[in-house]
Structure formats: structure tokens, C-alpha cells
Amino acid sequence: MQQIDWANLSFGYVKTDYNVRCYWRDGAWGEIEVSSSETINIHIAATCLHYGQEAFEGQKAFRCPDGKIRIFRIEENAARLQATSRGIMMPEVPTELFVEMAKKAVALNERFVPPYESGAALYIRPLLIGTGAQVGVHPADEFMFMIFVTPVGPYFKGGFATNDYAIVRSYDRSAPLGTGCYKVGGNYAASLRANQVAHDAGYACEFYLDAKEKKYIDECGAANFFGIKDGTYVTPASTSILPSITNASMMQLAQDLGMKVERRPIPLEELSTFEEAGAVGTAAVISPIGKIVDLERGTEYVIARDGQPGPWSRKLYDTFRAIQYGTAPDRHGWVTIL
Ligand SMILES: *Cc1c(COP(=O)(O)O)cnc(C)c1O
């Protein structure tokens, strides 16, 4: 195998040895199959291609200082995929099957789990697609669930730092009663243009307000939002945001650290009252926010006045990472040791 420069990997695709697959036919899941192919062969009328019957998940496995490989809260990814499946009429992948396939995909590709010191990880990508043929708009009668893995580099190459976000009012990623709460590809297609606008204007990512009134905070691109003030961790309550497993974990850790936790609508004007804020998700864990700029209106909401991540964010980040790496006690039973 060619030598991988772990510390300089990006969040891209690197070929690994195997992926695992399972097919739903005649109303039941079949046996787990191991494949070394990077391609799938599907019907030209498959519902995933035409009608967006597609969902995915994302999680990471880490090589830890004790030499073991740990996977973070993988059962929660299974539960979220089940919720997504109910939302877009796909069969649910049972938690045991999901977890078994995830462990298998990591174990079969163990040589791609980056060394601890690199800060890199093995990204786990489960995918569920409608493969049965339909021309009318109906759910498929056959589905494929697969998991592939790929090594990804450390998110913060130059250390924990802040990023600036742009509110792009001309585009929404999801509607209040739409699919924003499900991890489906369509939400990402809907976000590509706003993301481009934000990038072109020099920002790290686009920032979403609620689609109905444009009065409340929804999400930071493909990550949840939190703000901190007076020792309180505040995160939006909204029907159009994706329930982030990282955010749910942060709410627990915030409580463990003696903070108060509030989940409620956050008016846009409240942004500048936060002492700290960040985007939370599997990719970065916490990506601290410097400022948020309302592009069309020209309003700036500055959060990190010195441009530096705040103390609570750092504490939460460090605590979270220590649990993932097995260097802090796993009080809530979040990690699976391979
Ligand atoms: C995946 C995702 C997140 C982050 O969820 P995690 O479980 O923390 O990785 C947040 N928002 C959107 C839109 C997502 O797709």
C-alpha cells in the first residue's frame, strides 16, 4: 500500500479495501455481503436516481492512545437513519444490522484507521437507497444499504480556530414541515448554491434562518448551531434542522460541566449577545464562530471579538475528544470498542 500522509488528508475520498452491503427484497433484509468494488450496478429507473429516495449517515472511528479502535455513538446513527427511513418511506435498517455492518466495515479496513498522533480518523459513510424501478412517484420495492469507509484528515490543521459565516437570504435548505430533519441528499442539493454564494463572498459557510419567517436561527450549513452566554448552552428548537448527534452529546456534556442547557427558538437579533458560538457536527466536532454576516442586509453579528475560540467551547471540545479517544471516562456509554 502506498504511504498515506495522514495529517495532510483532506475531507475527501480515499479508496479502501472493502465495503459492506445488504439488500432489502421481498420485504426482508438479506445477508451481509462484503465487496471490494467501488461501484454499484442499479436499475435506470431506481427511485434513488429519480425521486430522491436516498439517505446517508456519517460517523468516525478513531485509533486511540491505548491502541484500540473506538467508534462514537454508532447506535444513534442507526436510530437517526431509522427516523429518516420513516420520513421518506424506506425500510428501517435494524440497529443490530447497522452496528454489525459498521464494525465489519471498519475491521476489514483496519489498515486505513489513521494513527492517533495524526489527528485523522476513519470516516464511516452508511448509505440507504431505493433501487427498485418505478416510473410513477412511489416508494421502491427494493433497497440497498451499504457502508463504506474512508480516512479523513484532521479538521483543524492549524489548531482550534474561528470561522465566519454568511446568512444568504435568497435560499433555504429545507421547509418547516419538509425534510430538513432527515439526513437526505436532497437537502444537500438544495444547499449547494447558497454554499457557493457564501464561499464566493469569502465566508467559510452559509448560515440558515428559519424558512418561514426568517426570524430565527436554523443551522450553520450542514452543522447545528449553539451559542453560549452566562454559563448557558443555547441551541435552536426547529422542525427543519437535522438532529445532530454531536449537538445532543454537547448538551449532555454542557450539563455535566455545570452549564444550563436551553433548546428554544433563537431570534436572529440575539446572535450578538452570545459570548461564544459554534457549529457542531461530526466533521469538526465544534467549529467556533467568529462572526455571522447578513449578506443582503449588511448586518454583522460579531461573536468572538478577539477572533479566538472561547473557554467553554474549548472545554467542551476537549472533553468530547477525550471521550472519543478513550482518555476520559465514557460515563454515558457512547463509545463502541472494536
Ligand atoms: C449530519 C448533519 C449535521 C451533524 O450531525 P452529526 O450527527 O453531529 O454529525 C448537522 N446538520 C446537518 C444538516 C447534517 O446533515
The ligand as an SDF file (V2000), in Angstrom:
LIG
                    3D

 15 15  0  0  0  0  0  0  0  0999 V2000
  -25.0870   15.4340    9.5420 C   0  0  0  0  0  0  0  0  0  0  0  0
  -25.6180   16.7990    9.7810 C   0  0  0  0  0  0  0  0  0  0  0  0
  -25.3590   17.5070   10.9870 C   0  0  0  0  0  0  0  0  0  0  0  0
  -24.4330   16.9910   12.0520 C   0  0  0  0  0  0  0  0  0  0  0  0
  -24.8790   15.8270   12.6580 O   0  0  0  0  0  0  0  0  0  0  0  0
  -23.8440   14.9460   13.4910 P   0  0  0  0  0  0  0  0  0  0  0  0
  -24.6320   13.7510   13.8740 O   0  0  0  0  0  0  0  0  0  0  0  0
  -23.4230   15.7300   14.6540 O   0  0  0  0  0  0  0  0  0  0  0  0
  -22.7160   14.6520   12.5680 O   0  0  0  0  0  0  0  0  0  0  0  0
  -25.9480   18.7390   11.1460 C   0  0  0  0  0  0  0  0  0  0  0  0
  -26.7240   19.2970   10.1960 N   0  0  0  0  0  0  0  0  0  0  0  0
  -26.9770   18.6620    9.0230 C   0  0  0  0  0  0  0  0  0  0  0  0
  -27.8280   19.3330    8.0170 C   0  0  0  0  0  0  0  0  0  0  0  0
  -26.4310   17.3950    8.7860 C   0  0  0  0  0  0  0  0  0  0  0  0
  -26.6770   16.7850    7.6360 O   0  0  0  0  0  0  0  0  0  0  0  0
  1  2  1  0
  2  3  1  0
  2 14  2  0
  3  4  1  0
  3 10  2  0
  4  5  1  0
  5  6  1  0
  6  7  2  0
  6  8  1  0
  6  9  1  0
 10 11  1  0
 11 12  2  0
 12 13  1  0
 12 14  1  0
 14 15  1  0
M  END
$$$$
